[in-house]
Amino acid sequence: MYNDFYNTNYTTGFDLTWPIVSIVLAIVGGIAIYAVFVANKNKGEYDGFLEWLHNFLNFKTFFIEPILKILYITVAIFLTLISFTFIKVSVTTFFMVLLFGNLAARIGYELMFLVITLVSNTTEINKKLSYLNKEKESTNKTKKKEE
């Protein structure tokens, strides 16, 4: 009954060309970026944006801390404002959401910050220990040369 004058019969199958090209480009790009920016042999050769990119790709700069702070403030404001809708239900529910909701959010975010603080302190301790070990090795080498 319906005549397709322009013959717009499109195939409904999924074309795998672009996903395959994407996978190949991602693998090649990942290896290239790793070789240029992440490998330790290129340490200290960058200035400005390239240094920032090197630190970013090596996870020397963490962005989770400010993001978590913003999320906590947003959740706290939301819980405080949403608690006012529970005044219609009961005053007890209002105070429970207002107090215990904010308290639970605070405890949750503090637990996340404990993990972040633990990681940053451990990293700092490792840096100090590696510096002390290098210093110890250099003094041992000088003592051997003197003997």
C-alpha positions in Angstrom: 0.0 0.0 0.0 2.8 2.4 0.9 5.3 3.0 -1.9 8.8 4.0 -0.9 9.6 6.3 -3.8 13.1 7.3 -2.6 14.1 3.9 -1.4 15.0 4.9 2.1 15.5 1.3 3.3 18.2 1.7 6.0 19.7 -1.3 7.5 19.0 -1.6 11.2 22.1 -3.6 12.0 24.8 -2.1 14.2 27.9 -0.9 12.2 31.1 -2.0 14.0 33.5 0.2 12.0 33.6 3.1 14.3 33.8 1.1 17.6 36.8 -0.9 16.1 38.5 2.3 14.9 37.9 3.9 18.4 39.4 0.9 20.2 42.5 1.0 17.9 42.9 4.8 18.3 42.4 4.5 22.1 45.1 1.8 22.4 47.6 3.7 20.2 46.8 7.0 21.9 47.1 5.5 25.4 50.5 3.9 24.6 51.8 7.2 23.1 50.6 9.4 25.9 52.0 6.9 28.5 55.4 7.0 26.7 55.5 10.8 26.4 54.0 12.0 29.7 53.8 9.2 32.2 57.1 7.3 31.9 59.6 8.1 34.6 62.4 8.8 32.0 60.6 12.1 31.1 60.5 13.3 34.7 61.3 17.0 35.1 61.5 17.9 31.4 58.2 19.9 31.3 57.2 23.5 32.1 53.8 25.1 32.5 50.8 23.1 31.1 52.9 20.1 30.2 54.2 19.8 33.7 50.6 20.0 35.0 49.6 17.3 32.5 52.5 15.1 33.6 51.5 15.5 37.3 47.8 14.9 36.4 48.5 11.7 34.5 50.8 10.4 37.2 48.2 11.1 39.9 50.5 13.5 41.7 47.6 16.0 41.9 44.3 14.9 43.3 41.0 16.6 42.5 38.7 14.6 44.7 39.2 16.7 47.9 37.7 19.9 46.6 35.0 18.0 44.7 34.0 16.2 48.0 33.9 19.5 49.9 31.5 20.9 47.3 29.4 17.8 47.4 29.2 17.8 51.2 28.1 21.5 51.3 25.5 20.8 48.6 24.2 17.7 50.4 24.0 19.5 53.7 22.1 22.4 52.2 19.7 20.0 50.4 19.1 18.0 53.5 18.4 21.2 55.5 16.0 22.5 52.9 14.2 19.2 52.2 13.7 18.7 56.0 11.2 21.6 55.9 8.9 19.6 53.6 8.5 17.1 56.5 7.0 19.7 58.8 3.6 18.9 57.2 4.1 15.2 58.2 5.4 15.7 61.7 7.7 17.9 63.6 9.6 14.9 64.8 10.3 13.8 61.2 11.5 17.3 60.4 14.0 17.3 63.3 15.2 13.8 62.5 15.9 14.6 58.9 17.4 18.0 59.8 19.7 16.7 62.6 20.4 13.0 61.8 20.5 13.5 58.0 23.1 16.2 58.3 25.0 14.2 60.9 25.0 11.0 58.7 26.2 13.1 55.8 29.0 14.6 57.9 30.1 11.2 59.2 30.1 9.8 55.7 32.2 12.6 54.2 34.6 12.5 57.1 35.2 8.8 56.5 36.0 9.6 52.9 38.4 12.4 54.0 40.1 10.0 56.4 41.0 7.8 53.5 42.2 10.8 51.5 44.3 12.0 54.4 45.7 8.5 55.0 46.8 8.3 51.3 48.4 11.8 51.4 50.2 11.2 54.6 51.5 7.8 53.4 52.8 9.4 50.2 54.5 12.1 52.2 56.1 9.5 54.5 57.3 7.5 51.5 58.9 10.6 50.0 60.7 11.4 53.2 61.9 7.8 53.6 63.2 7.6 50.0 65.1 10.9 50.6 66.7 9.5 53.8 67.6 6.2 52.0 69.2 8.2 49.2 71.1 10.3 51.7 72.3 7.1 53.5 73.5 5.5 50.3 75.5 8.6 49.4 77.2 8.7 52.8 78.0 5.0 52.5 79.5 5.5 49.1 81.7 8.4 50.4 82.8 6.2 53.4 83.8 3.4 51.0 85.8 5.9 48.8 87.6 7.2 51.9 88.7 3.7 52.9 
